[in-house]
Amino acid sequence: MAFLKTVIFITIALFSSIASASNWPTPPTLEAKSWALIDAHSGQVVVEHNANEELPPASLTKLMTLYLIFEDLKLGRLHKDEKLNVSKKAWKIGGSTMFLDPRMHPKVADLIHGIATFSGNDACIVMAEHLAGSESAFAQRMNEKAKELGMKHSHFVNATGFPAKGHHSSAMDMAILAAAIWRDFPEDYKVFSEKSFTYDGRKQPNRNRLLWSMPDVDGLKTGHTQEAGYCLVSSAERNQTRFVSAVFGTTSDRQRAQQSKVLLSHGFRNFVTLRPMERDIRRQIDVYGGTAEHVWLKPANPVWVTVPKGLEKQLSFRLRYDSPMHAPISKGQDIGSIDAVLGKDDSKPANILVHIPMQAARDVPEASWFGRQWDALRLWLKDREENENNDGSHS
């Protein structure tokens, strides 16, 4: 039956205007190898260039090191007042350091500040060895977490970002990781806004210039090696809009800040994050063979949508699900998705901004034998009516 094979599209247009491609903001061109700008709330990509190119991430690697540290703190496997041992490997690592030596027993809290603020390689080794037994074992954990977070173009060999064969990431992956840190560890995230940190009498500044030149910026991390160039992952928030930028392969410390500022400014100037009410998103669908004829669907998670400024009134939502829907249905069961659509009419392809998973709001148990037979008849009659209408439209 034709009706049984169709996918239902229910479009509820909040507004009637239609967007045109010419209204979409023109993306900036940066002096860098690759870059990405994403909305941390919605996860939408605002602008990107070569964002999936696998490149050496240098000390941006330490964002993953910190993610795993924050995760263990949250799980209670680690405590900020713990004092850790400093191995000879950590002592001799070189590069940016906290100037640790084997006589010291730094607290976890100090090591976190040392990694986030002045990129301490020695602090990374101390933490990696404590959490996983060895840096190589810790790198395995890093790769497992990268896969879990959807970082498809990253592979880590060490906890510091020291150049190594097979050690790479991408601008998109680092933007995803930074957004995850902000989302999953909001209290720990605050460490990235520190402009300096003092340990053992040595005060060192944060290398992220944007903390001084762009007031909305509150993180995250710089990176530099000869091979990687100068890299920077930054995040800033205005009102309820938060953007994360990742810039790889600029030619100087100053330029990575300037180019990152261009990206973030483009986002705030041209885009806004909307949070539609659940009542605007939820939908009621027909159910067959159940104790109820309908069930409400609601979003599985809070809904955020990023749209160009001035086009807010051109947003609509479309439900997609396999029809007909048969009981039994369990509360929380995934049923289709809502597409947030911009600039769509029936004669053109949809400009889908984001997919919103939908779930059943209640249980719908299976009906009695008689109820199931009655619904089978309902379906047959509906399918017959559709076929007749289709035949009539072609006469």
Steps between C-alpha positions, in 0.01 A plus 500: 500500500640835398416672831685235699820567308507876523697715738282764658615861464313740725612859459400757757627835372548746781535781250411546137803676354739313272876541527710554193856381456612859448404577860743245643805674651814488289770305690834669573832391353774440753878483477525148639517139383159404635230631727156431641237698686219311674215592730563325832129481585361364173813329369443664161796587280485871421803518273795276419794459264693174468360429845546122476859516375720291730775723634738503798308661788801591716390596852132503405546132585488604865128571466444125481738445790297744705170347389607165645624666820167681542315177430687310771435784745129485420496123547678525834807312378718804556503785752643848461686489831687178414878534487673320214853382430717652228685243290833556329317492165280789611799690638698472177216556250598855404299759310237690696515380861407569861868438588409187696768267633493160675529662845162668457154361568261735320127494567261401223343848516839662433571265212165586338583871521847431367368314197217740418676830565858454388489167322723300732632192323639364826157534664344299216748215548441495876123481451517243219722268702281535807170438318606222265836367622689625196469767236443242227213344695357848554520566126285193447238652731525824302423318177206315652353828623560666163297227332224535758480877442481461123850629429547309175831652392706476819758252623714565805839350578584709806340728758696817415486554125871447448555420130464126441417279205129427488409781741241722333166673534290753307343839551153346508597236753659754730192721481286198589728418793500857633120515485485167685724630779279806543183286493614212720713682758366857541674561833837361393474693173555824692873422531549596134418865571794549738744757364791374711594242759772488765662175612811459713560874486488520119221703341430412137243663268233332293603507133144556375512868397123511451450492877626859498379629161149348477303526828247227412774236459543265798726227356647270384850399381795595282735267316825539310770288344706564189299241309157607627552875486306714744160360598221618728167366622282772651151539636282800579141564603258788454152470644402138429727457196835325549744439217811285492771575244797286403780639286790286379827598334542877523842660485525679835362531850339832408346364182333201663327741737403738220362226279308346788352840577386527137319166529332573832401850391348359181290266708369761743441759227305271270337221703279449802414190703130437552347272761149407387253401769418131529138578418616632161688176427282222639263321266212254528494195271250222431553160659346175374436184696534670836289599799525864382459636147764770544828567676690822554863521391740734676867590443749257649723791608476879540468660157732771372510628142752739347360731229628805314390825659199644323378157388359390835145532368573260215549197724265202486498149644420177316433165659622184330411151614417161352125462470279336605614474861389183677469427870647407734696822554717567804546836665831645382503285185675672208248583230621704205646847511416865453693689232556869567458643151593841363406646164287211377197488277337192353672543163858515630721270708494565872780699660522286812689669783485227763332164571316471832439142625147445629371261766163369615366693800306202641444126474241367257433131576376264232121488462279195533448267204180685407674837523781383274253373241311828508822696441593268212169600341573868566831466321343320205236769459757778526727336244206451263401866535858611424516282190171642372618854555828426322316346205274801478789744493636341181167484308 
